[in-house]
Amino acid sequence: MVVTLIIIAITVLVSVMAFGNRELYRRLAFNAYDIRQFRNGYRFLSYAVVHADWVHLLVNMLVYYSFGRVVEMYYQMLWGVLPDALGHKGHLLLLAFICWRHRVFNNARICQT
């Protein structure tokens, strides 16, 4: 449960900061054009911690809290220890890696807009 709470705390902190700073929100939000044109690959991960408004943030954190507890219990049953937060945000890392790999090795159109 510790990893879930840490991720929730980071997400809430960054989102609240972005609520008051439109430039920060714009820099962290997912924007396919900026990813492609300016090579802002970090946006594949950063968009997960910014939210449009309070309702969006609160609902997502409630769902994430419920989901995160289950994922952490699963890891503890499976391995007996809790690995890092890759289990929670691993899908984002996987997507970023797949797009990078396709683009570098065979220039596939899967990650292009």
HUCOR-V429450 format. One record per residue. RES is the residue in three letters. PSI is psi in whole degrees, -180 to 180 (NA if undefined). Layout:
BEGIN
RES:PSI
RES:PSI
END
This chain:
BEGIN
MET:-19
VAL:-45
VAL:-43
THR:-46
LEU:-36
ILE:-45
ILE:-40
ILE:-44
ALA:-44
ILE:-45
THR:-46
VAL:-44
LEU:-50
VAL:-42
SER:-44
VAL:-40
MET:-40
ALA:-26
PHE:-38
GLY:-2
ASN:95
ARG:-33
GLU:-42
LEU:-46
TYR:-46
ARG:-39
ARG:-28
LEU:-22
ALA:153
PHE:127
ASN:105
ALA:-37
TYR:-48
ASP:-36
ILE:-45
ARG:-51
GLN:-42
PHE:7
ARG:46
ASN:65
GLY:-22
TYR:-21
ARG:-20
PHE:-26
LEU:-39
SER:-27
TYR:-18
ALA:-15
VAL:3
VAL:144
HIS:156
ALA:-38
ASP:-179
TRP:-42
VAL:-45
HIS:-46
LEU:-49
LEU:-43
VAL:-45
ASN:-40
MET:-35
LEU:-47
VAL:-43
TYR:-38
TYR:-46
SER:-46
PHE:-43
GLY:-38
ARG:-43
VAL:-43
VAL:-43
GLU:-41
MET:-39
TYR:-47
TYR:-39
GLN:-38
MET:-39
LEU:-48
TRP:-11
GLY:-12
VAL:166
LEU:115
PRO:-178
ASP:-169
ALA:5
LEU:-29
GLY:-31
HIS:-48
LYS:16
GLY:-33
HIS:-32
LEU:-43
LEU:-40
LEU:-44
LEU:-46
ALA:-43
PHE:-44
ILE:-46
CYS:-42
TRP:-44
ARG:-47
HIS:-40
ARG:-41
VAL:-45
PHE:-34
ASN:14
ASN:41
ALA:154
ARG:5
ILE:-32
CYS:11
GLN:152
THR:NA
END
